[in-house]
Amino acid sequence: MIGVLMEQQSKALARITSVETAAERTADTTGGEDLAVLAPAAAAALNLLADAVRRGGADQDDIVQALKAAGVHEAFAGVFDAASERVMDATDDPYDFDVRLHADNLAGAAGDVRRAFEWL
């Protein structure tokens, strides 16, 4: 009976019916606790995507187009942009060289992610 059920299963990896963010689950918490939940979840999602690409039969162009259509590069770059903004918002002196360098490096990483997808 189990063998028959397994043959009838869809070839899709997963179907997402709803998403509950860590921010919604931990709305009453403060600080970096959301990051402790969200960052590993984002990494796990990307690892699942990598596994699907390894097991799938799509060619390189299909994979890149799917990633571009989903906006993966913009989402990833957005994390660096947000971190850069956060660094600048948290400083008392926006002209502090070290702080500005750190923020600029984060913003540069966002640009690098976007440019990487332009080359693909």
DSSP file (Angstrom, degrees, kcal/mol; ACC not computed):
  #  RESIDUE AA STRUCTURE BP1 BP2  ACC     N-H-->O    O-->H-N    N-H-->O    O-->H-N    TCO  KAPPA ALPHA  PHI   PSI    X-CA   Y-CA   Z-CA
    1    1 A M     >        0   0    0      0, 0.0     4,-1.9     0, 0.0     5,-0.1   0.000 360.0 360.0 360.0 -41.7    0.0    0.0    0.0
    2    2 A I  H  >  +     0   0    0      1,-0.2     4,-2.4     2,-0.2     5,-0.2   0.902 360.0  55.2 -65.7 -40.2    2.8    2.4    0.8
    3    3 A G  H  > S+     0   0    0      1,-0.2     4,-1.5     2,-0.2    -1,-0.2   0.877 107.5  50.0 -60.0 -38.1    4.6    1.7   -2.5
    4    4 A V  H  > S+     0   0    0      1,-0.2     4,-1.0     2,-0.2    -1,-0.2   0.905 110.6  49.3 -67.3 -42.1    1.4    2.6   -4.4
    5    5 A L  H  < S+     0   0    0     -4,-1.9     4,-0.5     1,-0.2     3,-0.4   0.887 108.3  53.5 -64.4 -39.0    1.0    5.9   -2.5
    6    6 A M  H >< S+     0   0    0     -4,-2.4     3,-0.9     1,-0.2    -1,-0.2   0.864 104.9  54.5 -66.0 -35.4    4.6    6.8   -3.1
    7    7 A E  H 3< S+     0   0    0     -4,-1.5    -1,-0.2     1,-0.2    -2,-0.2   0.780 107.0  52.1 -68.0 -26.0    4.2    6.3   -6.9
    8    8 A Q  T 3< S+     0   0    0     -4,-1.0    -1,-0.2    -3,-0.4    -2,-0.2   0.508  85.1 113.2 -89.7  -5.1    1.3    8.7   -6.9
    9    9 A Q  S <  S-     0   0    0     -3,-0.9    -3,-0.0    -4,-0.5     2,-0.0  -0.310  74.3-103.2 -69.1 151.1    3.1   11.5   -5.1
   10   10 A S        -     0   0    0      1,-0.1    -1,-0.1     2,-0.1    -2,-0.0  -0.327  17.0-131.3 -67.5 153.2    3.9   14.7   -7.0
   11   11 A K  S    S+     0   0    0     -2,-0.0    -1,-0.1     3,-0.0     2,-0.1   0.495  73.9 113.8 -84.1  -4.1    7.4   15.4   -8.2
   12   12 A A        -     0   0    0      1,-0.1     3,-0.1     3,-0.0    -2,-0.1  -0.400  67.6-138.3 -66.4 143.7    7.3   18.8   -6.7
   13   13 A L  S    S-     0   0    0      1,-0.3     2,-0.3    -2,-0.1    -1,-0.1   0.924  74.8 -23.5 -69.2 -44.5    9.7   19.3   -3.8
   14   14 A A        -     0   0    0      2,-0.0     2,-0.5    -3,-0.0    -1,-0.3  -0.983  49.7-139.0-163.1 155.1    7.2   21.2   -1.6
   15   15 A R        -     0   0    0     -2,-0.3     2,-0.6    -3,-0.1    -3,-0.0  -0.988  19.5-149.2-122.1 121.0    4.1   23.4   -1.8
   16   16 A I        +     0   0    0     -2,-0.5     3,-0.1     1,-0.2    -2,-0.0  -0.797  20.2 173.2 -93.0 121.9    4.0   26.4    0.4
   17   17 A T        -     0   0    0     -2,-0.6     2,-0.3     1,-0.4    -1,-0.2   0.689  67.2  -2.8-101.1 -23.5    0.5   27.2    1.5
   18   18 A S        -     0   0    0      2,-0.0     2,-0.4     0, 0.0    -1,-0.4  -0.979  58.7-141.8-162.0 158.7    1.4   30.0    4.0
   19   19 A V        -     0   0    0     -2,-0.3     2,-0.6    -3,-0.1    -3,-0.0  -0.991   8.1-169.8-129.4 126.7    4.3   31.7    5.6
   20   20 A E        -     0   0    0     -2,-0.4     2,-0.1     4,-0.0    -2,-0.0  -0.968  21.7-143.1-113.2 117.9    4.6   32.8    9.1
   21   21 A T     >  -     0   0    0     -2,-0.6     4,-1.9     1,-0.1     3,-0.3  -0.365  19.8-119.1 -79.6 159.1    7.6   35.0    9.7
   22   22 A A  H  > S+     0   0    0      1,-0.2     4,-2.6     2,-0.2    -1,-0.1   0.837 115.5  61.4 -62.8 -31.7    9.7   34.9   12.8
   23   23 A A  H  4 S+     0   0    0      1,-0.2    -1,-0.2     2,-0.2     6,-0.1   0.880 105.1  46.9 -63.1 -36.9    8.7   38.6   13.3
   24   24 A E  H >4 S+     0   0    0     -3,-0.3     3,-0.8     1,-0.2    -1,-0.2   0.893 115.1  45.7 -70.8 -39.1    5.1   37.5   13.6
   25   25 A R  H 3< S+     0   0    0     -4,-1.9     3,-0.2     1,-0.2    -2,-0.2   0.831 122.8  35.4 -72.4 -31.7    5.9   34.7   16.0
   26   26 A T  T >< S+     0   0    0     -4,-2.6     3,-1.9    -5,-0.2    -1,-0.2  -0.180  72.5 136.9-116.2  39.9    8.1   36.8   18.1
   27   27 A A  T <  S+     0   0    0     -3,-0.8    -1,-0.2     1,-0.3    -2,-0.1   0.768  72.1  53.8 -59.7 -27.2    6.4   40.1   17.9
   28   28 A D  T 3  S+     0   0    0     -3,-0.2    -1,-0.3    -4,-0.1     2,-0.2   0.516  93.0  90.3 -87.8  -4.2    6.8   40.8   21.7
   29   29 A T    <   -     0   0    0     -3,-1.9     2,-0.3    -6,-0.1    -3,-0.0  -0.484  59.0-157.2 -90.9 163.1   10.6   40.3   21.6
   30   30 A T    >   +     0   0    0     -2,-0.2     3,-0.7     3,-0.0     2,-0.1  -0.790  47.1  29.4-129.2 173.3   13.2   42.9   21.1
   31   31 A G  T >  S-     0   0    0     -2,-0.3     3,-0.6     1,-0.2     4,-0.2  -0.405 113.5 -29.2  80.3-152.6   16.8   43.1   19.9
   32   32 A G  T 3> S+     0   0    0      1,-0.2     4,-1.5     2,-0.1     3,-0.2   0.184  99.1 109.3 -89.6  16.4   18.5   40.7   17.5
   33   33 A E  H <> S+     0   0    0     -3,-0.7     4,-0.8     1,-0.2    -1,-0.2   0.850  74.8  56.8 -64.0 -33.1   16.3   37.7   18.5
   34   34 A D  H X> S+     0   0    0     -3,-0.6     4,-3.4     1,-0.2     3,-0.8   0.901 104.5  52.9 -62.9 -39.5   14.5   37.9   15.1
   35   35 A L  H 3> S+     0   0    0      1,-0.3     4,-2.1    -3,-0.2    -1,-0.2   0.857 100.8  60.3 -64.2 -34.7   17.9   37.6   13.3
   36   36 A A  H 3< S+     0   0    0     -4,-1.5    -1,-0.3     1,-0.2    -2,-0.2   0.771 117.1  32.5 -64.0 -24.3   18.7   34.5   15.4
   37   37 A V  H <X S+     0   0    0     -4,-0.8     4,-1.3    -3,-0.8    -2,-0.2   0.833 121.4  46.4 -96.3 -43.7   15.6   32.8   13.8
   38   38 A L  H  X S+     0   0    0     -4,-3.4     4,-2.7     2,-0.2     5,-0.2   0.891 105.3  56.5 -72.6 -41.6   15.5   34.4   10.4
   39   39 A A  H  X S+     0   0    0     -4,-2.1     4,-2.3    -5,-0.2     5,-0.2   0.935 110.5  43.4 -61.5 -47.9   19.1   34.1    9.3
   40   40 A P  H  > S+     0   0    0      0, 0.0     4,-2.3     0, 0.0    -1,-0.2   0.861 113.6  53.2 -65.3 -31.9   19.3   30.3    9.8
   41   41 A A  H  X S+     0   0    0     -4,-1.3     4,-2.2     2,-0.2    -2,-0.2   0.904 109.3  48.3 -67.5 -39.7   15.9   30.0    8.1
   42   42 A A  H  X S+     0   0    0     -4,-2.7     4,-2.2     2,-0.2    -1,-0.2   0.918 112.1  49.0 -65.1 -42.8   17.1   31.9    5.1
   43   43 A A  H  X S+     0   0    0     -4,-2.3     4,-2.3    -5,-0.2    -2,-0.2   0.905 110.8  50.6 -62.8 -41.0   20.2   29.8    4.9
   44   44 A A  H  X S+     0   0    0     -4,-2.3     4,-2.3     2,-0.2    -1,-0.2   0.895 108.9  51.5 -64.2 -40.1   18.1   26.6    5.1
   45   45 A A  H  X S+     0   0    0     -4,-2.2     4,-2.1     2,-0.2    -1,-0.2   0.914 110.9  47.7 -64.0 -41.9   15.8   27.9    2.3
   46   46 A L  H  X S+     0   0    0     -4,-2.2     4,-2.4     2,-0.2    -2,-0.2   0.878 110.5  52.2 -67.1 -36.5   18.8   28.6    0.1
   47   47 A N  H  X S+     0   0    0     -4,-2.3     4,-2.3     2,-0.2    -2,-0.2   0.881 108.5  50.9 -65.8 -37.2   20.3   25.1    0.9
   48   48 A L  H  X S+     0   0    0     -4,-2.3     4,-2.3     2,-0.2    -2,-0.2   0.902 110.2  50.0 -63.8 -40.4   16.9   23.6   -0.1
   49   49 A L  H  X S+     0   0    0     -4,-2.1     4,-2.2     2,-0.2    -2,-0.2   0.914 109.9  50.1 -63.7 -43.3   17.1   25.5   -3.4
   50   50 A A  H  X S+     0   0    0     -4,-2.4     4,-2.3     1,-0.2    -2,-0.2   0.905 110.7  50.1 -61.8 -41.7   20.6   24.3   -4.0
   51   51 A D  H  X S+     0   0    0     -4,-2.3     4,-2.2     1,-0.2    -1,-0.2   0.900 109.2  51.4 -63.7 -40.5   19.6   20.7   -3.4
   52   52 A A  H  X S+     0   0    0     -4,-2.3     4,-1.8     1,-0.2    -1,-0.2   0.887 109.7  50.1 -63.8 -38.4   16.6   21.1   -5.8
   53   53 A V  H  < S+     0   0    0     -4,-2.2    -2,-0.2     2,-0.2    -1,-0.2   0.915 110.4  50.1 -65.9 -42.5   19.0   22.4   -8.4
   54   54 A R  H  < S+     0   0    0     -4,-2.3    -2,-0.2     1,-0.2    -1,-0.2   0.895 118.2  38.3 -61.8 -40.3   21.4   19.5   -7.9
   55   55 A R  H  < S+     0   0    0     -4,-2.2    -1,-0.2    -5,-0.2    -2,-0.2   0.697 103.8  86.7 -85.8 -19.6   18.6   16.9   -8.2
   56   56 A G  S  < S-     0   0    0     -4,-1.8    -3,-0.0    -5,-0.2    -4,-0.0  -0.202  73.8-132.2 -80.5 171.4   16.6   18.6  -10.9
   57   57 A G        +     0   0    0      2,-0.0     2,-0.1    -2,-0.0    -1,-0.1   0.233  62.0 124.9-106.0  12.7   17.0   18.3  -14.6
   58   58 A A        -     0   0    0     -5,-0.1     2,-0.1     1,-0.1    -2,-0.0  -0.410  57.2-125.1 -75.0 148.4   17.0   22.1  -15.5
   59   59 A D     >  -     0   0    0     -2,-0.1     4,-2.0     1,-0.1     3,-0.2  -0.371  31.9 -94.9 -86.0 173.4   19.8   23.6  -17.4
   60   60 A Q  H  > S+     0   0    0      1,-0.2     4,-2.6     2,-0.2     5,-0.2   0.872 122.4  52.2 -58.1 -43.2   21.8   26.6  -16.2
   61   61 A D  H  > S+     0   0    0      1,-0.2     4,-2.5     2,-0.2    -1,-0.2   0.900 109.4  49.2 -63.5 -40.7   19.8   29.2  -18.1
   62   62 A D  H  > S+     0   0    0     -3,-0.2     4,-2.2     2,-0.2    -1,-0.2   0.900 111.9  49.5 -64.0 -39.9   16.5   27.9  -16.6
   63   63 A I  H  X S+     0   0    0     -4,-2.0     4,-2.3     2,-0.2    -2,-0.2   0.944 112.6  46.0 -64.6 -48.4   18.0   28.0  -13.1
   64   64 A V  H  X S+     0   0    0     -4,-2.6     4,-2.7     1,-0.2     5,-0.2   0.918 113.0  49.8 -62.7 -43.9   19.3   31.5  -13.5
   65   65 A Q  H  X S+     0   0    0     -4,-2.5     4,-2.7    -5,-0.2    -1,-0.2   0.888 110.4  50.5 -63.5 -38.4   16.1   32.8  -15.0
   66   66 A A  H  X S+     0   0    0     -4,-2.2     4,-1.9     2,-0.2    -1,-0.2   0.911 111.7  47.7 -65.2 -41.8   14.0   31.2  -12.2
   67   67 A L  H  X>S+     0   0    0     -4,-2.3     5,-2.0     2,-0.2     4,-0.8   0.911 114.0  47.1 -65.1 -41.9   16.3   32.8   -9.6
   68   68 A K  H ><5S+     0   0    0     -4,-2.7     3,-0.8     1,-0.2    -2,-0.2   0.925 111.3  50.8 -64.4 -44.6   16.0   36.2  -11.3
   69   69 A A  H 3<5S+     0   0    0     -4,-2.7    -1,-0.2     1,-0.3    -2,-0.2   0.860 110.3  49.8 -62.5 -35.1   12.3   35.9  -11.7
   70   70 A A  H 3<5S-     0   0    0     -4,-1.9    -1,-0.3    -5,-0.2    -2,-0.2   0.654 109.3-126.4 -77.6 -15.1   12.0   35.1   -8.0
   71   71 A G  T <X5 +     0   0    0     -4,-0.8     4,-2.4    -3,-0.8     5,-0.2   0.790  55.7 151.3  75.9  27.7   14.1   38.1   -7.1
   72   72 A V  H  ><S+     0   0    0     -5,-2.0     4,-2.4     1,-0.2     5,-0.2   0.906  72.1  50.0 -58.7 -42.7   16.6   36.1   -5.0
   73   73 A H  H  > S+     0   0    0     -6,-0.3     4,-2.6     1,-0.2    -1,-0.2   0.884 110.7  48.8 -66.4 -38.2   19.4   38.5   -5.8
   74   74 A E  H  > S+     0   0    0      2,-0.2     4,-2.2     1,-0.2    -1,-0.2   0.891 111.7  49.6 -68.5 -38.3   17.4   41.6   -4.8
   75   75 A A  H  X S+     0   0    0     -4,-2.4     4,-1.1     2,-0.2    -2,-0.2   0.922 113.9  45.2 -65.1 -43.3   16.3   39.9   -1.5
   76   76 A F  H >X S+     0   0    0     -4,-2.4     4,-1.2     1,-0.2     3,-0.6   0.921 114.3  48.1 -67.2 -43.8   19.9   39.0   -0.7
   77   77 A A  H 3X S+     0   0    0     -4,-2.6     4,-2.4     1,-0.2    -1,-0.2   0.858 104.6  62.0 -63.7 -34.4   21.2   42.4   -1.7
   78   78 A G  H 3X S+     0   0    0     -4,-2.2     4,-2.5     1,-0.2    -1,-0.2   0.816  97.4  57.5 -61.5 -31.2   18.4   44.0    0.4
   79   79 A V  H <X S+     0   0    0     -4,-1.1     4,-2.1    -3,-0.6    -1,-0.2   0.925 109.2  44.5 -64.7 -44.2   19.8   42.4    3.5
   80   80 A F  H  X S+     0   0    0     -4,-1.2     4,-2.4     2,-0.2    -2,-0.2   0.895 112.7  51.7 -67.6 -39.4   23.2   44.1    3.0
   81   81 A D  H  X S+     0   0    0     -4,-2.4     4,-2.5     1,-0.2    -2,-0.2   0.928 110.7  48.3 -60.6 -44.6   21.4   47.4    2.2
   82   82 A A  H  X S+     0   0    0     -4,-2.5     4,-2.4     1,-0.2    -2,-0.2   0.890 111.0  50.5 -64.1 -39.3   19.4   47.2    5.4
   83   83 A A  H  X S+     0   0    0     -4,-2.1     4,-2.2     2,-0.2    -1,-0.2   0.899 110.0  50.6 -65.3 -40.1   22.6   46.4    7.4
   84   84 A S  H  X S+     0   0    0     -4,-2.4     4,-2.0     2,-0.2    -2,-0.2   0.928 111.7  47.3 -62.1 -45.8   24.3   49.4    5.9
   85   85 A E  H  X S+     0   0    0     -4,-2.5     4,-2.6     1,-0.2    -2,-0.2   0.896 110.2  53.4 -61.9 -40.2   21.4   51.7    6.7
   86   86 A R  H  X S+     0   0    0     -4,-2.4     4,-1.8     2,-0.2    -1,-0.2   0.899 106.4  52.3 -63.0 -41.4   21.3   50.2   10.3
   87   87 A V  H  X S+     0   0    0     -4,-2.2     4,-0.6     1,-0.2    -1,-0.2   0.933 113.3  43.8 -59.7 -46.2   25.0   51.0   10.8
   88   88 A M  H >< S+     0   0    0     -4,-2.0     3,-0.6     1,-0.2    -2,-0.2   0.871 112.4  52.0 -70.2 -36.1   24.5   54.6    9.7
   89   89 A D  H 3< S+     0   0    0     -4,-2.6    -1,-0.2     1,-0.2    -2,-0.2   0.816 108.2  52.8 -67.0 -29.5   21.3   55.0   11.8
   90   90 A A  H 3< S+     0   0    0     -4,-1.8     2,-0.2    -5,-0.2    -1,-0.2   0.594  91.8  93.0 -84.8 -10.6   23.1   53.7   14.9
   91   91 A T    <<  -     0   0    0     -3,-0.6    -3,-0.0    -4,-0.6    -4,-0.0  -0.573  59.4-155.5 -89.1 148.1   26.0   56.1   14.8
   92   92 A D  S    S+     0   0    0      1,-0.2    -1,-0.1    -2,-0.2     3,-0.1   0.740  91.2  46.4 -84.2 -26.1   26.2   59.4   16.5
   93   93 A D    >   -     0   0    0      1,-0.1     3,-2.0     3,-0.0    -1,-0.2  -0.884  62.4-171.8-122.5  99.4   28.7   60.8   14.0
   94   94 A P  T 3  S+     0   0    0      0, 0.0    -1,-0.1     0, 0.0    -2,-0.0   0.612  88.5  58.9 -66.5  -8.7   27.9   60.1   10.4
   95   95 A Y  T 3  S+     0   0    0     -3,-0.1     2,-0.4     4,-0.0     3,-0.0   0.381  71.6 124.6-100.1   3.5   31.3   61.4    9.4
   96   96 A D    <>  -     0   0    0     -3,-2.0     4,-2.7     1,-0.2     5,-0.2  -0.508  57.5-145.3 -63.5 120.9   33.2   58.8   11.5
   97   97 A F  H  > S+     0   0    0     -2,-0.4     4,-2.8     1,-0.2     5,-0.2   0.904  93.8  48.7 -59.5 -46.6   35.5   57.2    9.0
   98   98 A D  H  > S+     0   0    0      2,-0.2     4,-2.1     1,-0.2    -1,-0.2   0.901 114.1  45.7 -63.9 -41.8   35.4   53.7   10.5
   99   99 A V  H  > S+     0   0    0      2,-0.2     4,-2.5     1,-0.2    -1,-0.2   0.934 114.6  47.7 -65.8 -46.0   31.6   53.6   10.7
  100  100 A R  H  X S+     0   0    0     -4,-2.7     4,-2.9     1,-0.2    -2,-0.2   0.891 110.5  52.3 -63.8 -39.5   31.2   55.0    7.2
  101  101 A L  H  X S+     0   0    0     -4,-2.8     4,-2.4    -5,-0.2    -1,-0.2   0.920 110.0  48.9 -61.6 -43.9   33.7   52.5    5.8
  102  102 A H  H  X S+     0   0    0     -4,-2.1     4,-1.9     2,-0.2    -2,-0.2   0.937 113.8  45.8 -61.4 -46.6   31.7   49.6    7.4
  103  103 A A  H  X S+     0   0    0     -4,-2.5     4,-2.4     1,-0.2    -2,-0.2   0.899 112.7  50.8 -63.8 -41.2   28.4   51.0    6.0
  104  104 A D  H  X S+     0   0    0     -4,-2.9     4,-2.5     1,-0.2    -1,-0.2   0.877 107.8  53.0 -65.3 -37.6   30.0   51.5    2.6
  105  105 A N  H  X S+     0   0    0     -4,-2.4     4,-2.0     2,-0.2    -1,-0.2   0.903 109.9  48.1 -64.0 -40.4   31.4   47.9    2.6
  106  106 A L  H  X S+     0   0    0     -4,-1.9     4,-1.7     2,-0.2    -2,-0.2   0.924 112.8  47.5 -65.1 -44.0   27.9   46.5    3.3
  107  107 A A  H  X S+     0   0    0     -4,-2.4     4,-2.0     1,-0.2    -2,-0.2   0.874 110.3  53.9 -64.4 -36.7   26.4   48.7    0.6
  108  108 A G  H  X S+     0   0    0     -4,-2.5     4,-2.3     1,-0.2    -1,-0.2   0.875 104.6  54.2 -64.3 -37.5   29.2   47.5   -1.8
  109  109 A A  H  X S+     0   0    0     -4,-2.0     4,-2.1     2,-0.2    -1,-0.2   0.888 106.4  52.4 -63.4 -38.4   28.4   43.9   -1.0
  110  110 A A  H  X S+     0   0    0     -4,-1.7     4,-2.0     1,-0.2    -2,-0.2   0.928 110.1  48.3 -62.0 -44.3   24.8   44.6   -2.0
  111  111 A G  H  X S+     0   0    0     -4,-2.0     4,-2.7     1,-0.2    -2,-0.2   0.884 108.4  54.4 -63.0 -38.4   26.0   46.1   -5.3
  112  112 A D  H  X S+     0   0    0     -4,-2.3     4,-2.3     2,-0.2    -1,-0.2   0.893 107.0  50.9 -62.9 -40.3   28.2   43.0   -5.9
  113  113 A V  H  X S+     0   0    0     -4,-2.1     4,-1.3     2,-0.2    -1,-0.2   0.932 112.2  46.5 -62.6 -45.3   25.3   40.7   -5.5
  114  114 A R  H  X S+     0   0    0     -4,-2.0     4,-1.2     1,-0.2     3,-0.3   0.919 112.9  49.2 -63.4 -43.6   23.3   42.6   -8.0
  115  115 A R  H  X S+     0   0    0     -4,-2.7     4,-1.5     1,-0.2    -1,-0.2   0.862 103.5  60.9 -65.7 -35.1   26.2   42.8  -10.5
  116  116 A A  H  X S+     0   0    0     -4,-2.3     4,-0.7     1,-0.2    -1,-0.2   0.895 105.8  47.4 -58.5 -39.3   26.8   39.1  -10.2
  117  117 A F  H  < S+     0   0    0     -4,-1.3    -1,-0.2    -3,-0.3    -2,-0.2   0.775 104.5  60.3 -75.4 -25.1   23.3   38.5  -11.5
  118  118 A E  H  < S+     0   0    0     -4,-1.2    -1,-0.2     1,-0.2    -2,-0.2   0.846 104.6  50.6 -66.6 -31.9   23.8   40.9  -14.3
  119  119 A W  H  <        0   0    0     -4,-1.5    -1,-0.2     1,-0.2    -2,-0.2   0.692 360.0 360.0 -78.9 -19.7   26.7   38.8  -15.6
  120  120 A L     <        0   0    0     -4,-0.7    -1,-0.2    -3,-0.2    -2,-0.2   0.482 360.0 360.0 -81.9 360.0   24.6   35.6  -15.5
